[in-house]
Amino acid sequence: MHLDELVSRIGEVDARVAEAARKEIDGKTKPQGSLGRIEAIAVRLASIYGEVAFDTMPRAVVVLAADHGVARRGVSAYPSAVTAQMVHNFAAGGAAVNVLARQMAARTVIVDMGVAGEHRWPPSVRRCALGAGTEDLAAGPAMSEAQALEAIGTGAAIVAELVRDGCRLMLTGEMGIGNSTAGAALTAAFTGRGAAEVTGRGTGVADAALARKIEVVAHALARHAPSAERPLATLAALGGFEIAGLVGVVLGAAAERIPVVLDGFIAGAAALAAVALAPRARAFLFAGHRSAERGHDAALASLGLEPILDLGLRLGEGSGALLALPVLDAAARILREMASFASAGVSGPSG
Amino acid sequence: MHLDELVSRIGEVDARVAEAARKEIDGKTKPQGSLGRIEAIAVRLASIYGEVAFDTMPRAVVVLAADHGVARRGVSAYPSAVTAQMVHNFAAGGAAVNVLARQMAARTVIVDMGVAGEHRWPPSVRRCALGAGTEDLAAGPAMSEAQALEAIGTGAAIVAELVRDGCRLMLTGEMGIGNSTAGAALTAAFTGRGAAEVTGRGTGVADAALARKIEVVAHALARHAPSAERPLATLAALGGFEIAGLVGVVLGAAAERIPVVLDGFIAGAAALAAVALAPRARAFLFAGHRSAERGHDAALASLGLEPILDLGLRLGEGSGALLALPVLDAAARILREMASFASAGVSGPSG
């Protein structure tokens, strides 16, 4: 995959269509602005799709899974084996992401980006592993730049295939014991915040493990001296195979001119890397929700995204992106289906 | 309708089922608490339905429409004729509530509770008018207590019929030019706030009309000296036919042991009256969203409800209740469909 080529395919969203969508909404039978953020979301979606009467169906949540060398340092409440167990759970349809994807009529695409151990995955799990998990990011780079590029290419290729298959919207999902440590390191690197500001409890570690996790992140930042100016090197040093894959999902969707709904903290870290690589990708992003994970706010602020939901979620998997999806669907339907003052014979304001 | 009888039918929610639902959720394949408010919503819904494996389908949004004598004082940006025009728009399926009800698979029940003028409604509009709109609440009581009781009875009877027909969840909707003035007066009366604190721009009045609206509300409060201790008299003095009908929807749903998702500011005012009449009804309420209308926060605080969405909506019709519905559906599905650690063979926390 040539990253430059992928980045060069990302264009601007269509400002003229945005204007047409705004005009269309203002003619609908409701007081101006009374649908609040639904209206702004409708306008942004129209500018991405390049048409006012767009559809957000079909869509897919891409759930990338991988293990993390840094998990050996006791930064998670769960053992690394849970990554593989959860991939089996995804394949069996029993996880939160499956339940919510069924509800929201999204396809679920499960990808092994580098789960540790030997596995007999069911056929629904795509085998794109770059290794048996990353190296320990506190001891050296998590992966090589070549691996980061390969993971980005995998994410982008999956999106391209789904788009060829008709998908019109992507949602990010992930699973990886230890990945909130990688997410915190990336968030710190790309936002300039300190380790303590962006490192949270992840799956729910207690105080001692949180202190250790902050120390690990601080140590990794000191060791690698990452920079937002060298996004690929930073991603390779501090990321994960699934996080680099999500960078590819974001860049791939932007290249295909379709919106991406980000899930929470890990997705935010991936989006920071993606936008550092390709600033134009930012216009294709929606933040599904504000995660309860410390550090997500810093990522959202840096990305300039206001989350759609704020429900105290901190699960990942794509759950918060899926839960926000009906709001985007509503925006699409309001534009397509709602009557205008003229067509419905409704009077406008008196004044 | 005997109000006492309706109120006496409202029972307590089931604390033991709540506990069972909490235990069920804690066994699901996710870190404890990681689904945030979805978990608390699931527990509350279970306690209302009295079962852990409940369904939120089928459901209906009850859209009550009526006119307001106070509209003659220039408190709205739109003429009263818009109430009837919008009822026709609802019947034709072109309004925001129709679009969102289709998306969320909710039935739309449209009710003329007292729209001014002579109308040839299509058959889908229920004719329950108590008059050609209320009297001017700033000049005298908006309606008699007998009318308020009748409207409550109508709302409760519609719910009872829908429940017999299989509905398992109600959403409130309304339309009535001038009703944000009535809603502000009721919110002030039931929360003890001043007119200026709870009176907003409604459909979007400019500064001069807003000042007039605040004066009208203050005048009505001074004239009627309403009290939360005499809720029926307060509702009659300051309410609207559709607002009193919504009080009936809330009480009727609570009596039938099904949840009610409130829309915004007008629904909040109705809920304040309902809870003053029957404090047990509170446990059956969900606030769909935080309205942009000034005064809604006061109602939510008094009701002790945290809104599910916060999208700057101020349309009414039921739009904000419908948009929140997928979150309740998700709570139901998580309880019913998600795998447990035991069933999926996933390890628990290491510690």
Interface residues (C-beta under 8 A of the other chain):
Chain A: K28 T29 K30 P31 Q32 G33 S34 L35 G36 R37 I38 S76 A77 Y78 P79 A81 V82 Q85 M86 H88 N89 A92 G94 A95 A96 N98 V99 L100 R102 Q103 M104 T203 G204 A206 A292 I308 L309 D310 L311 G312 L313 R314 L315 S319 L323 P326 V327 D329 A330 R333 I334 E337 M338 A339 S343 A344 G345 V346 S347 G348 P349 S350 G351
Chain B: K28 T29 K30 P31 Q32 G33 S34 L35 G36 R37 I38 S76 A77 Y78 P79 A81 V82 Q85 M86 H88 N89 A92 G94 A95 A96 N98 V99 L100 R102 Q103 M104 T203 G204 A206 A292 I308 L309 D310 L311 G312 L313 R314 L315 S319 L323 P326 V327 D329 A330 R333 I334 E337 M338 A339 S343 A344 G345 V346 S347 G348 P349 S350 G351
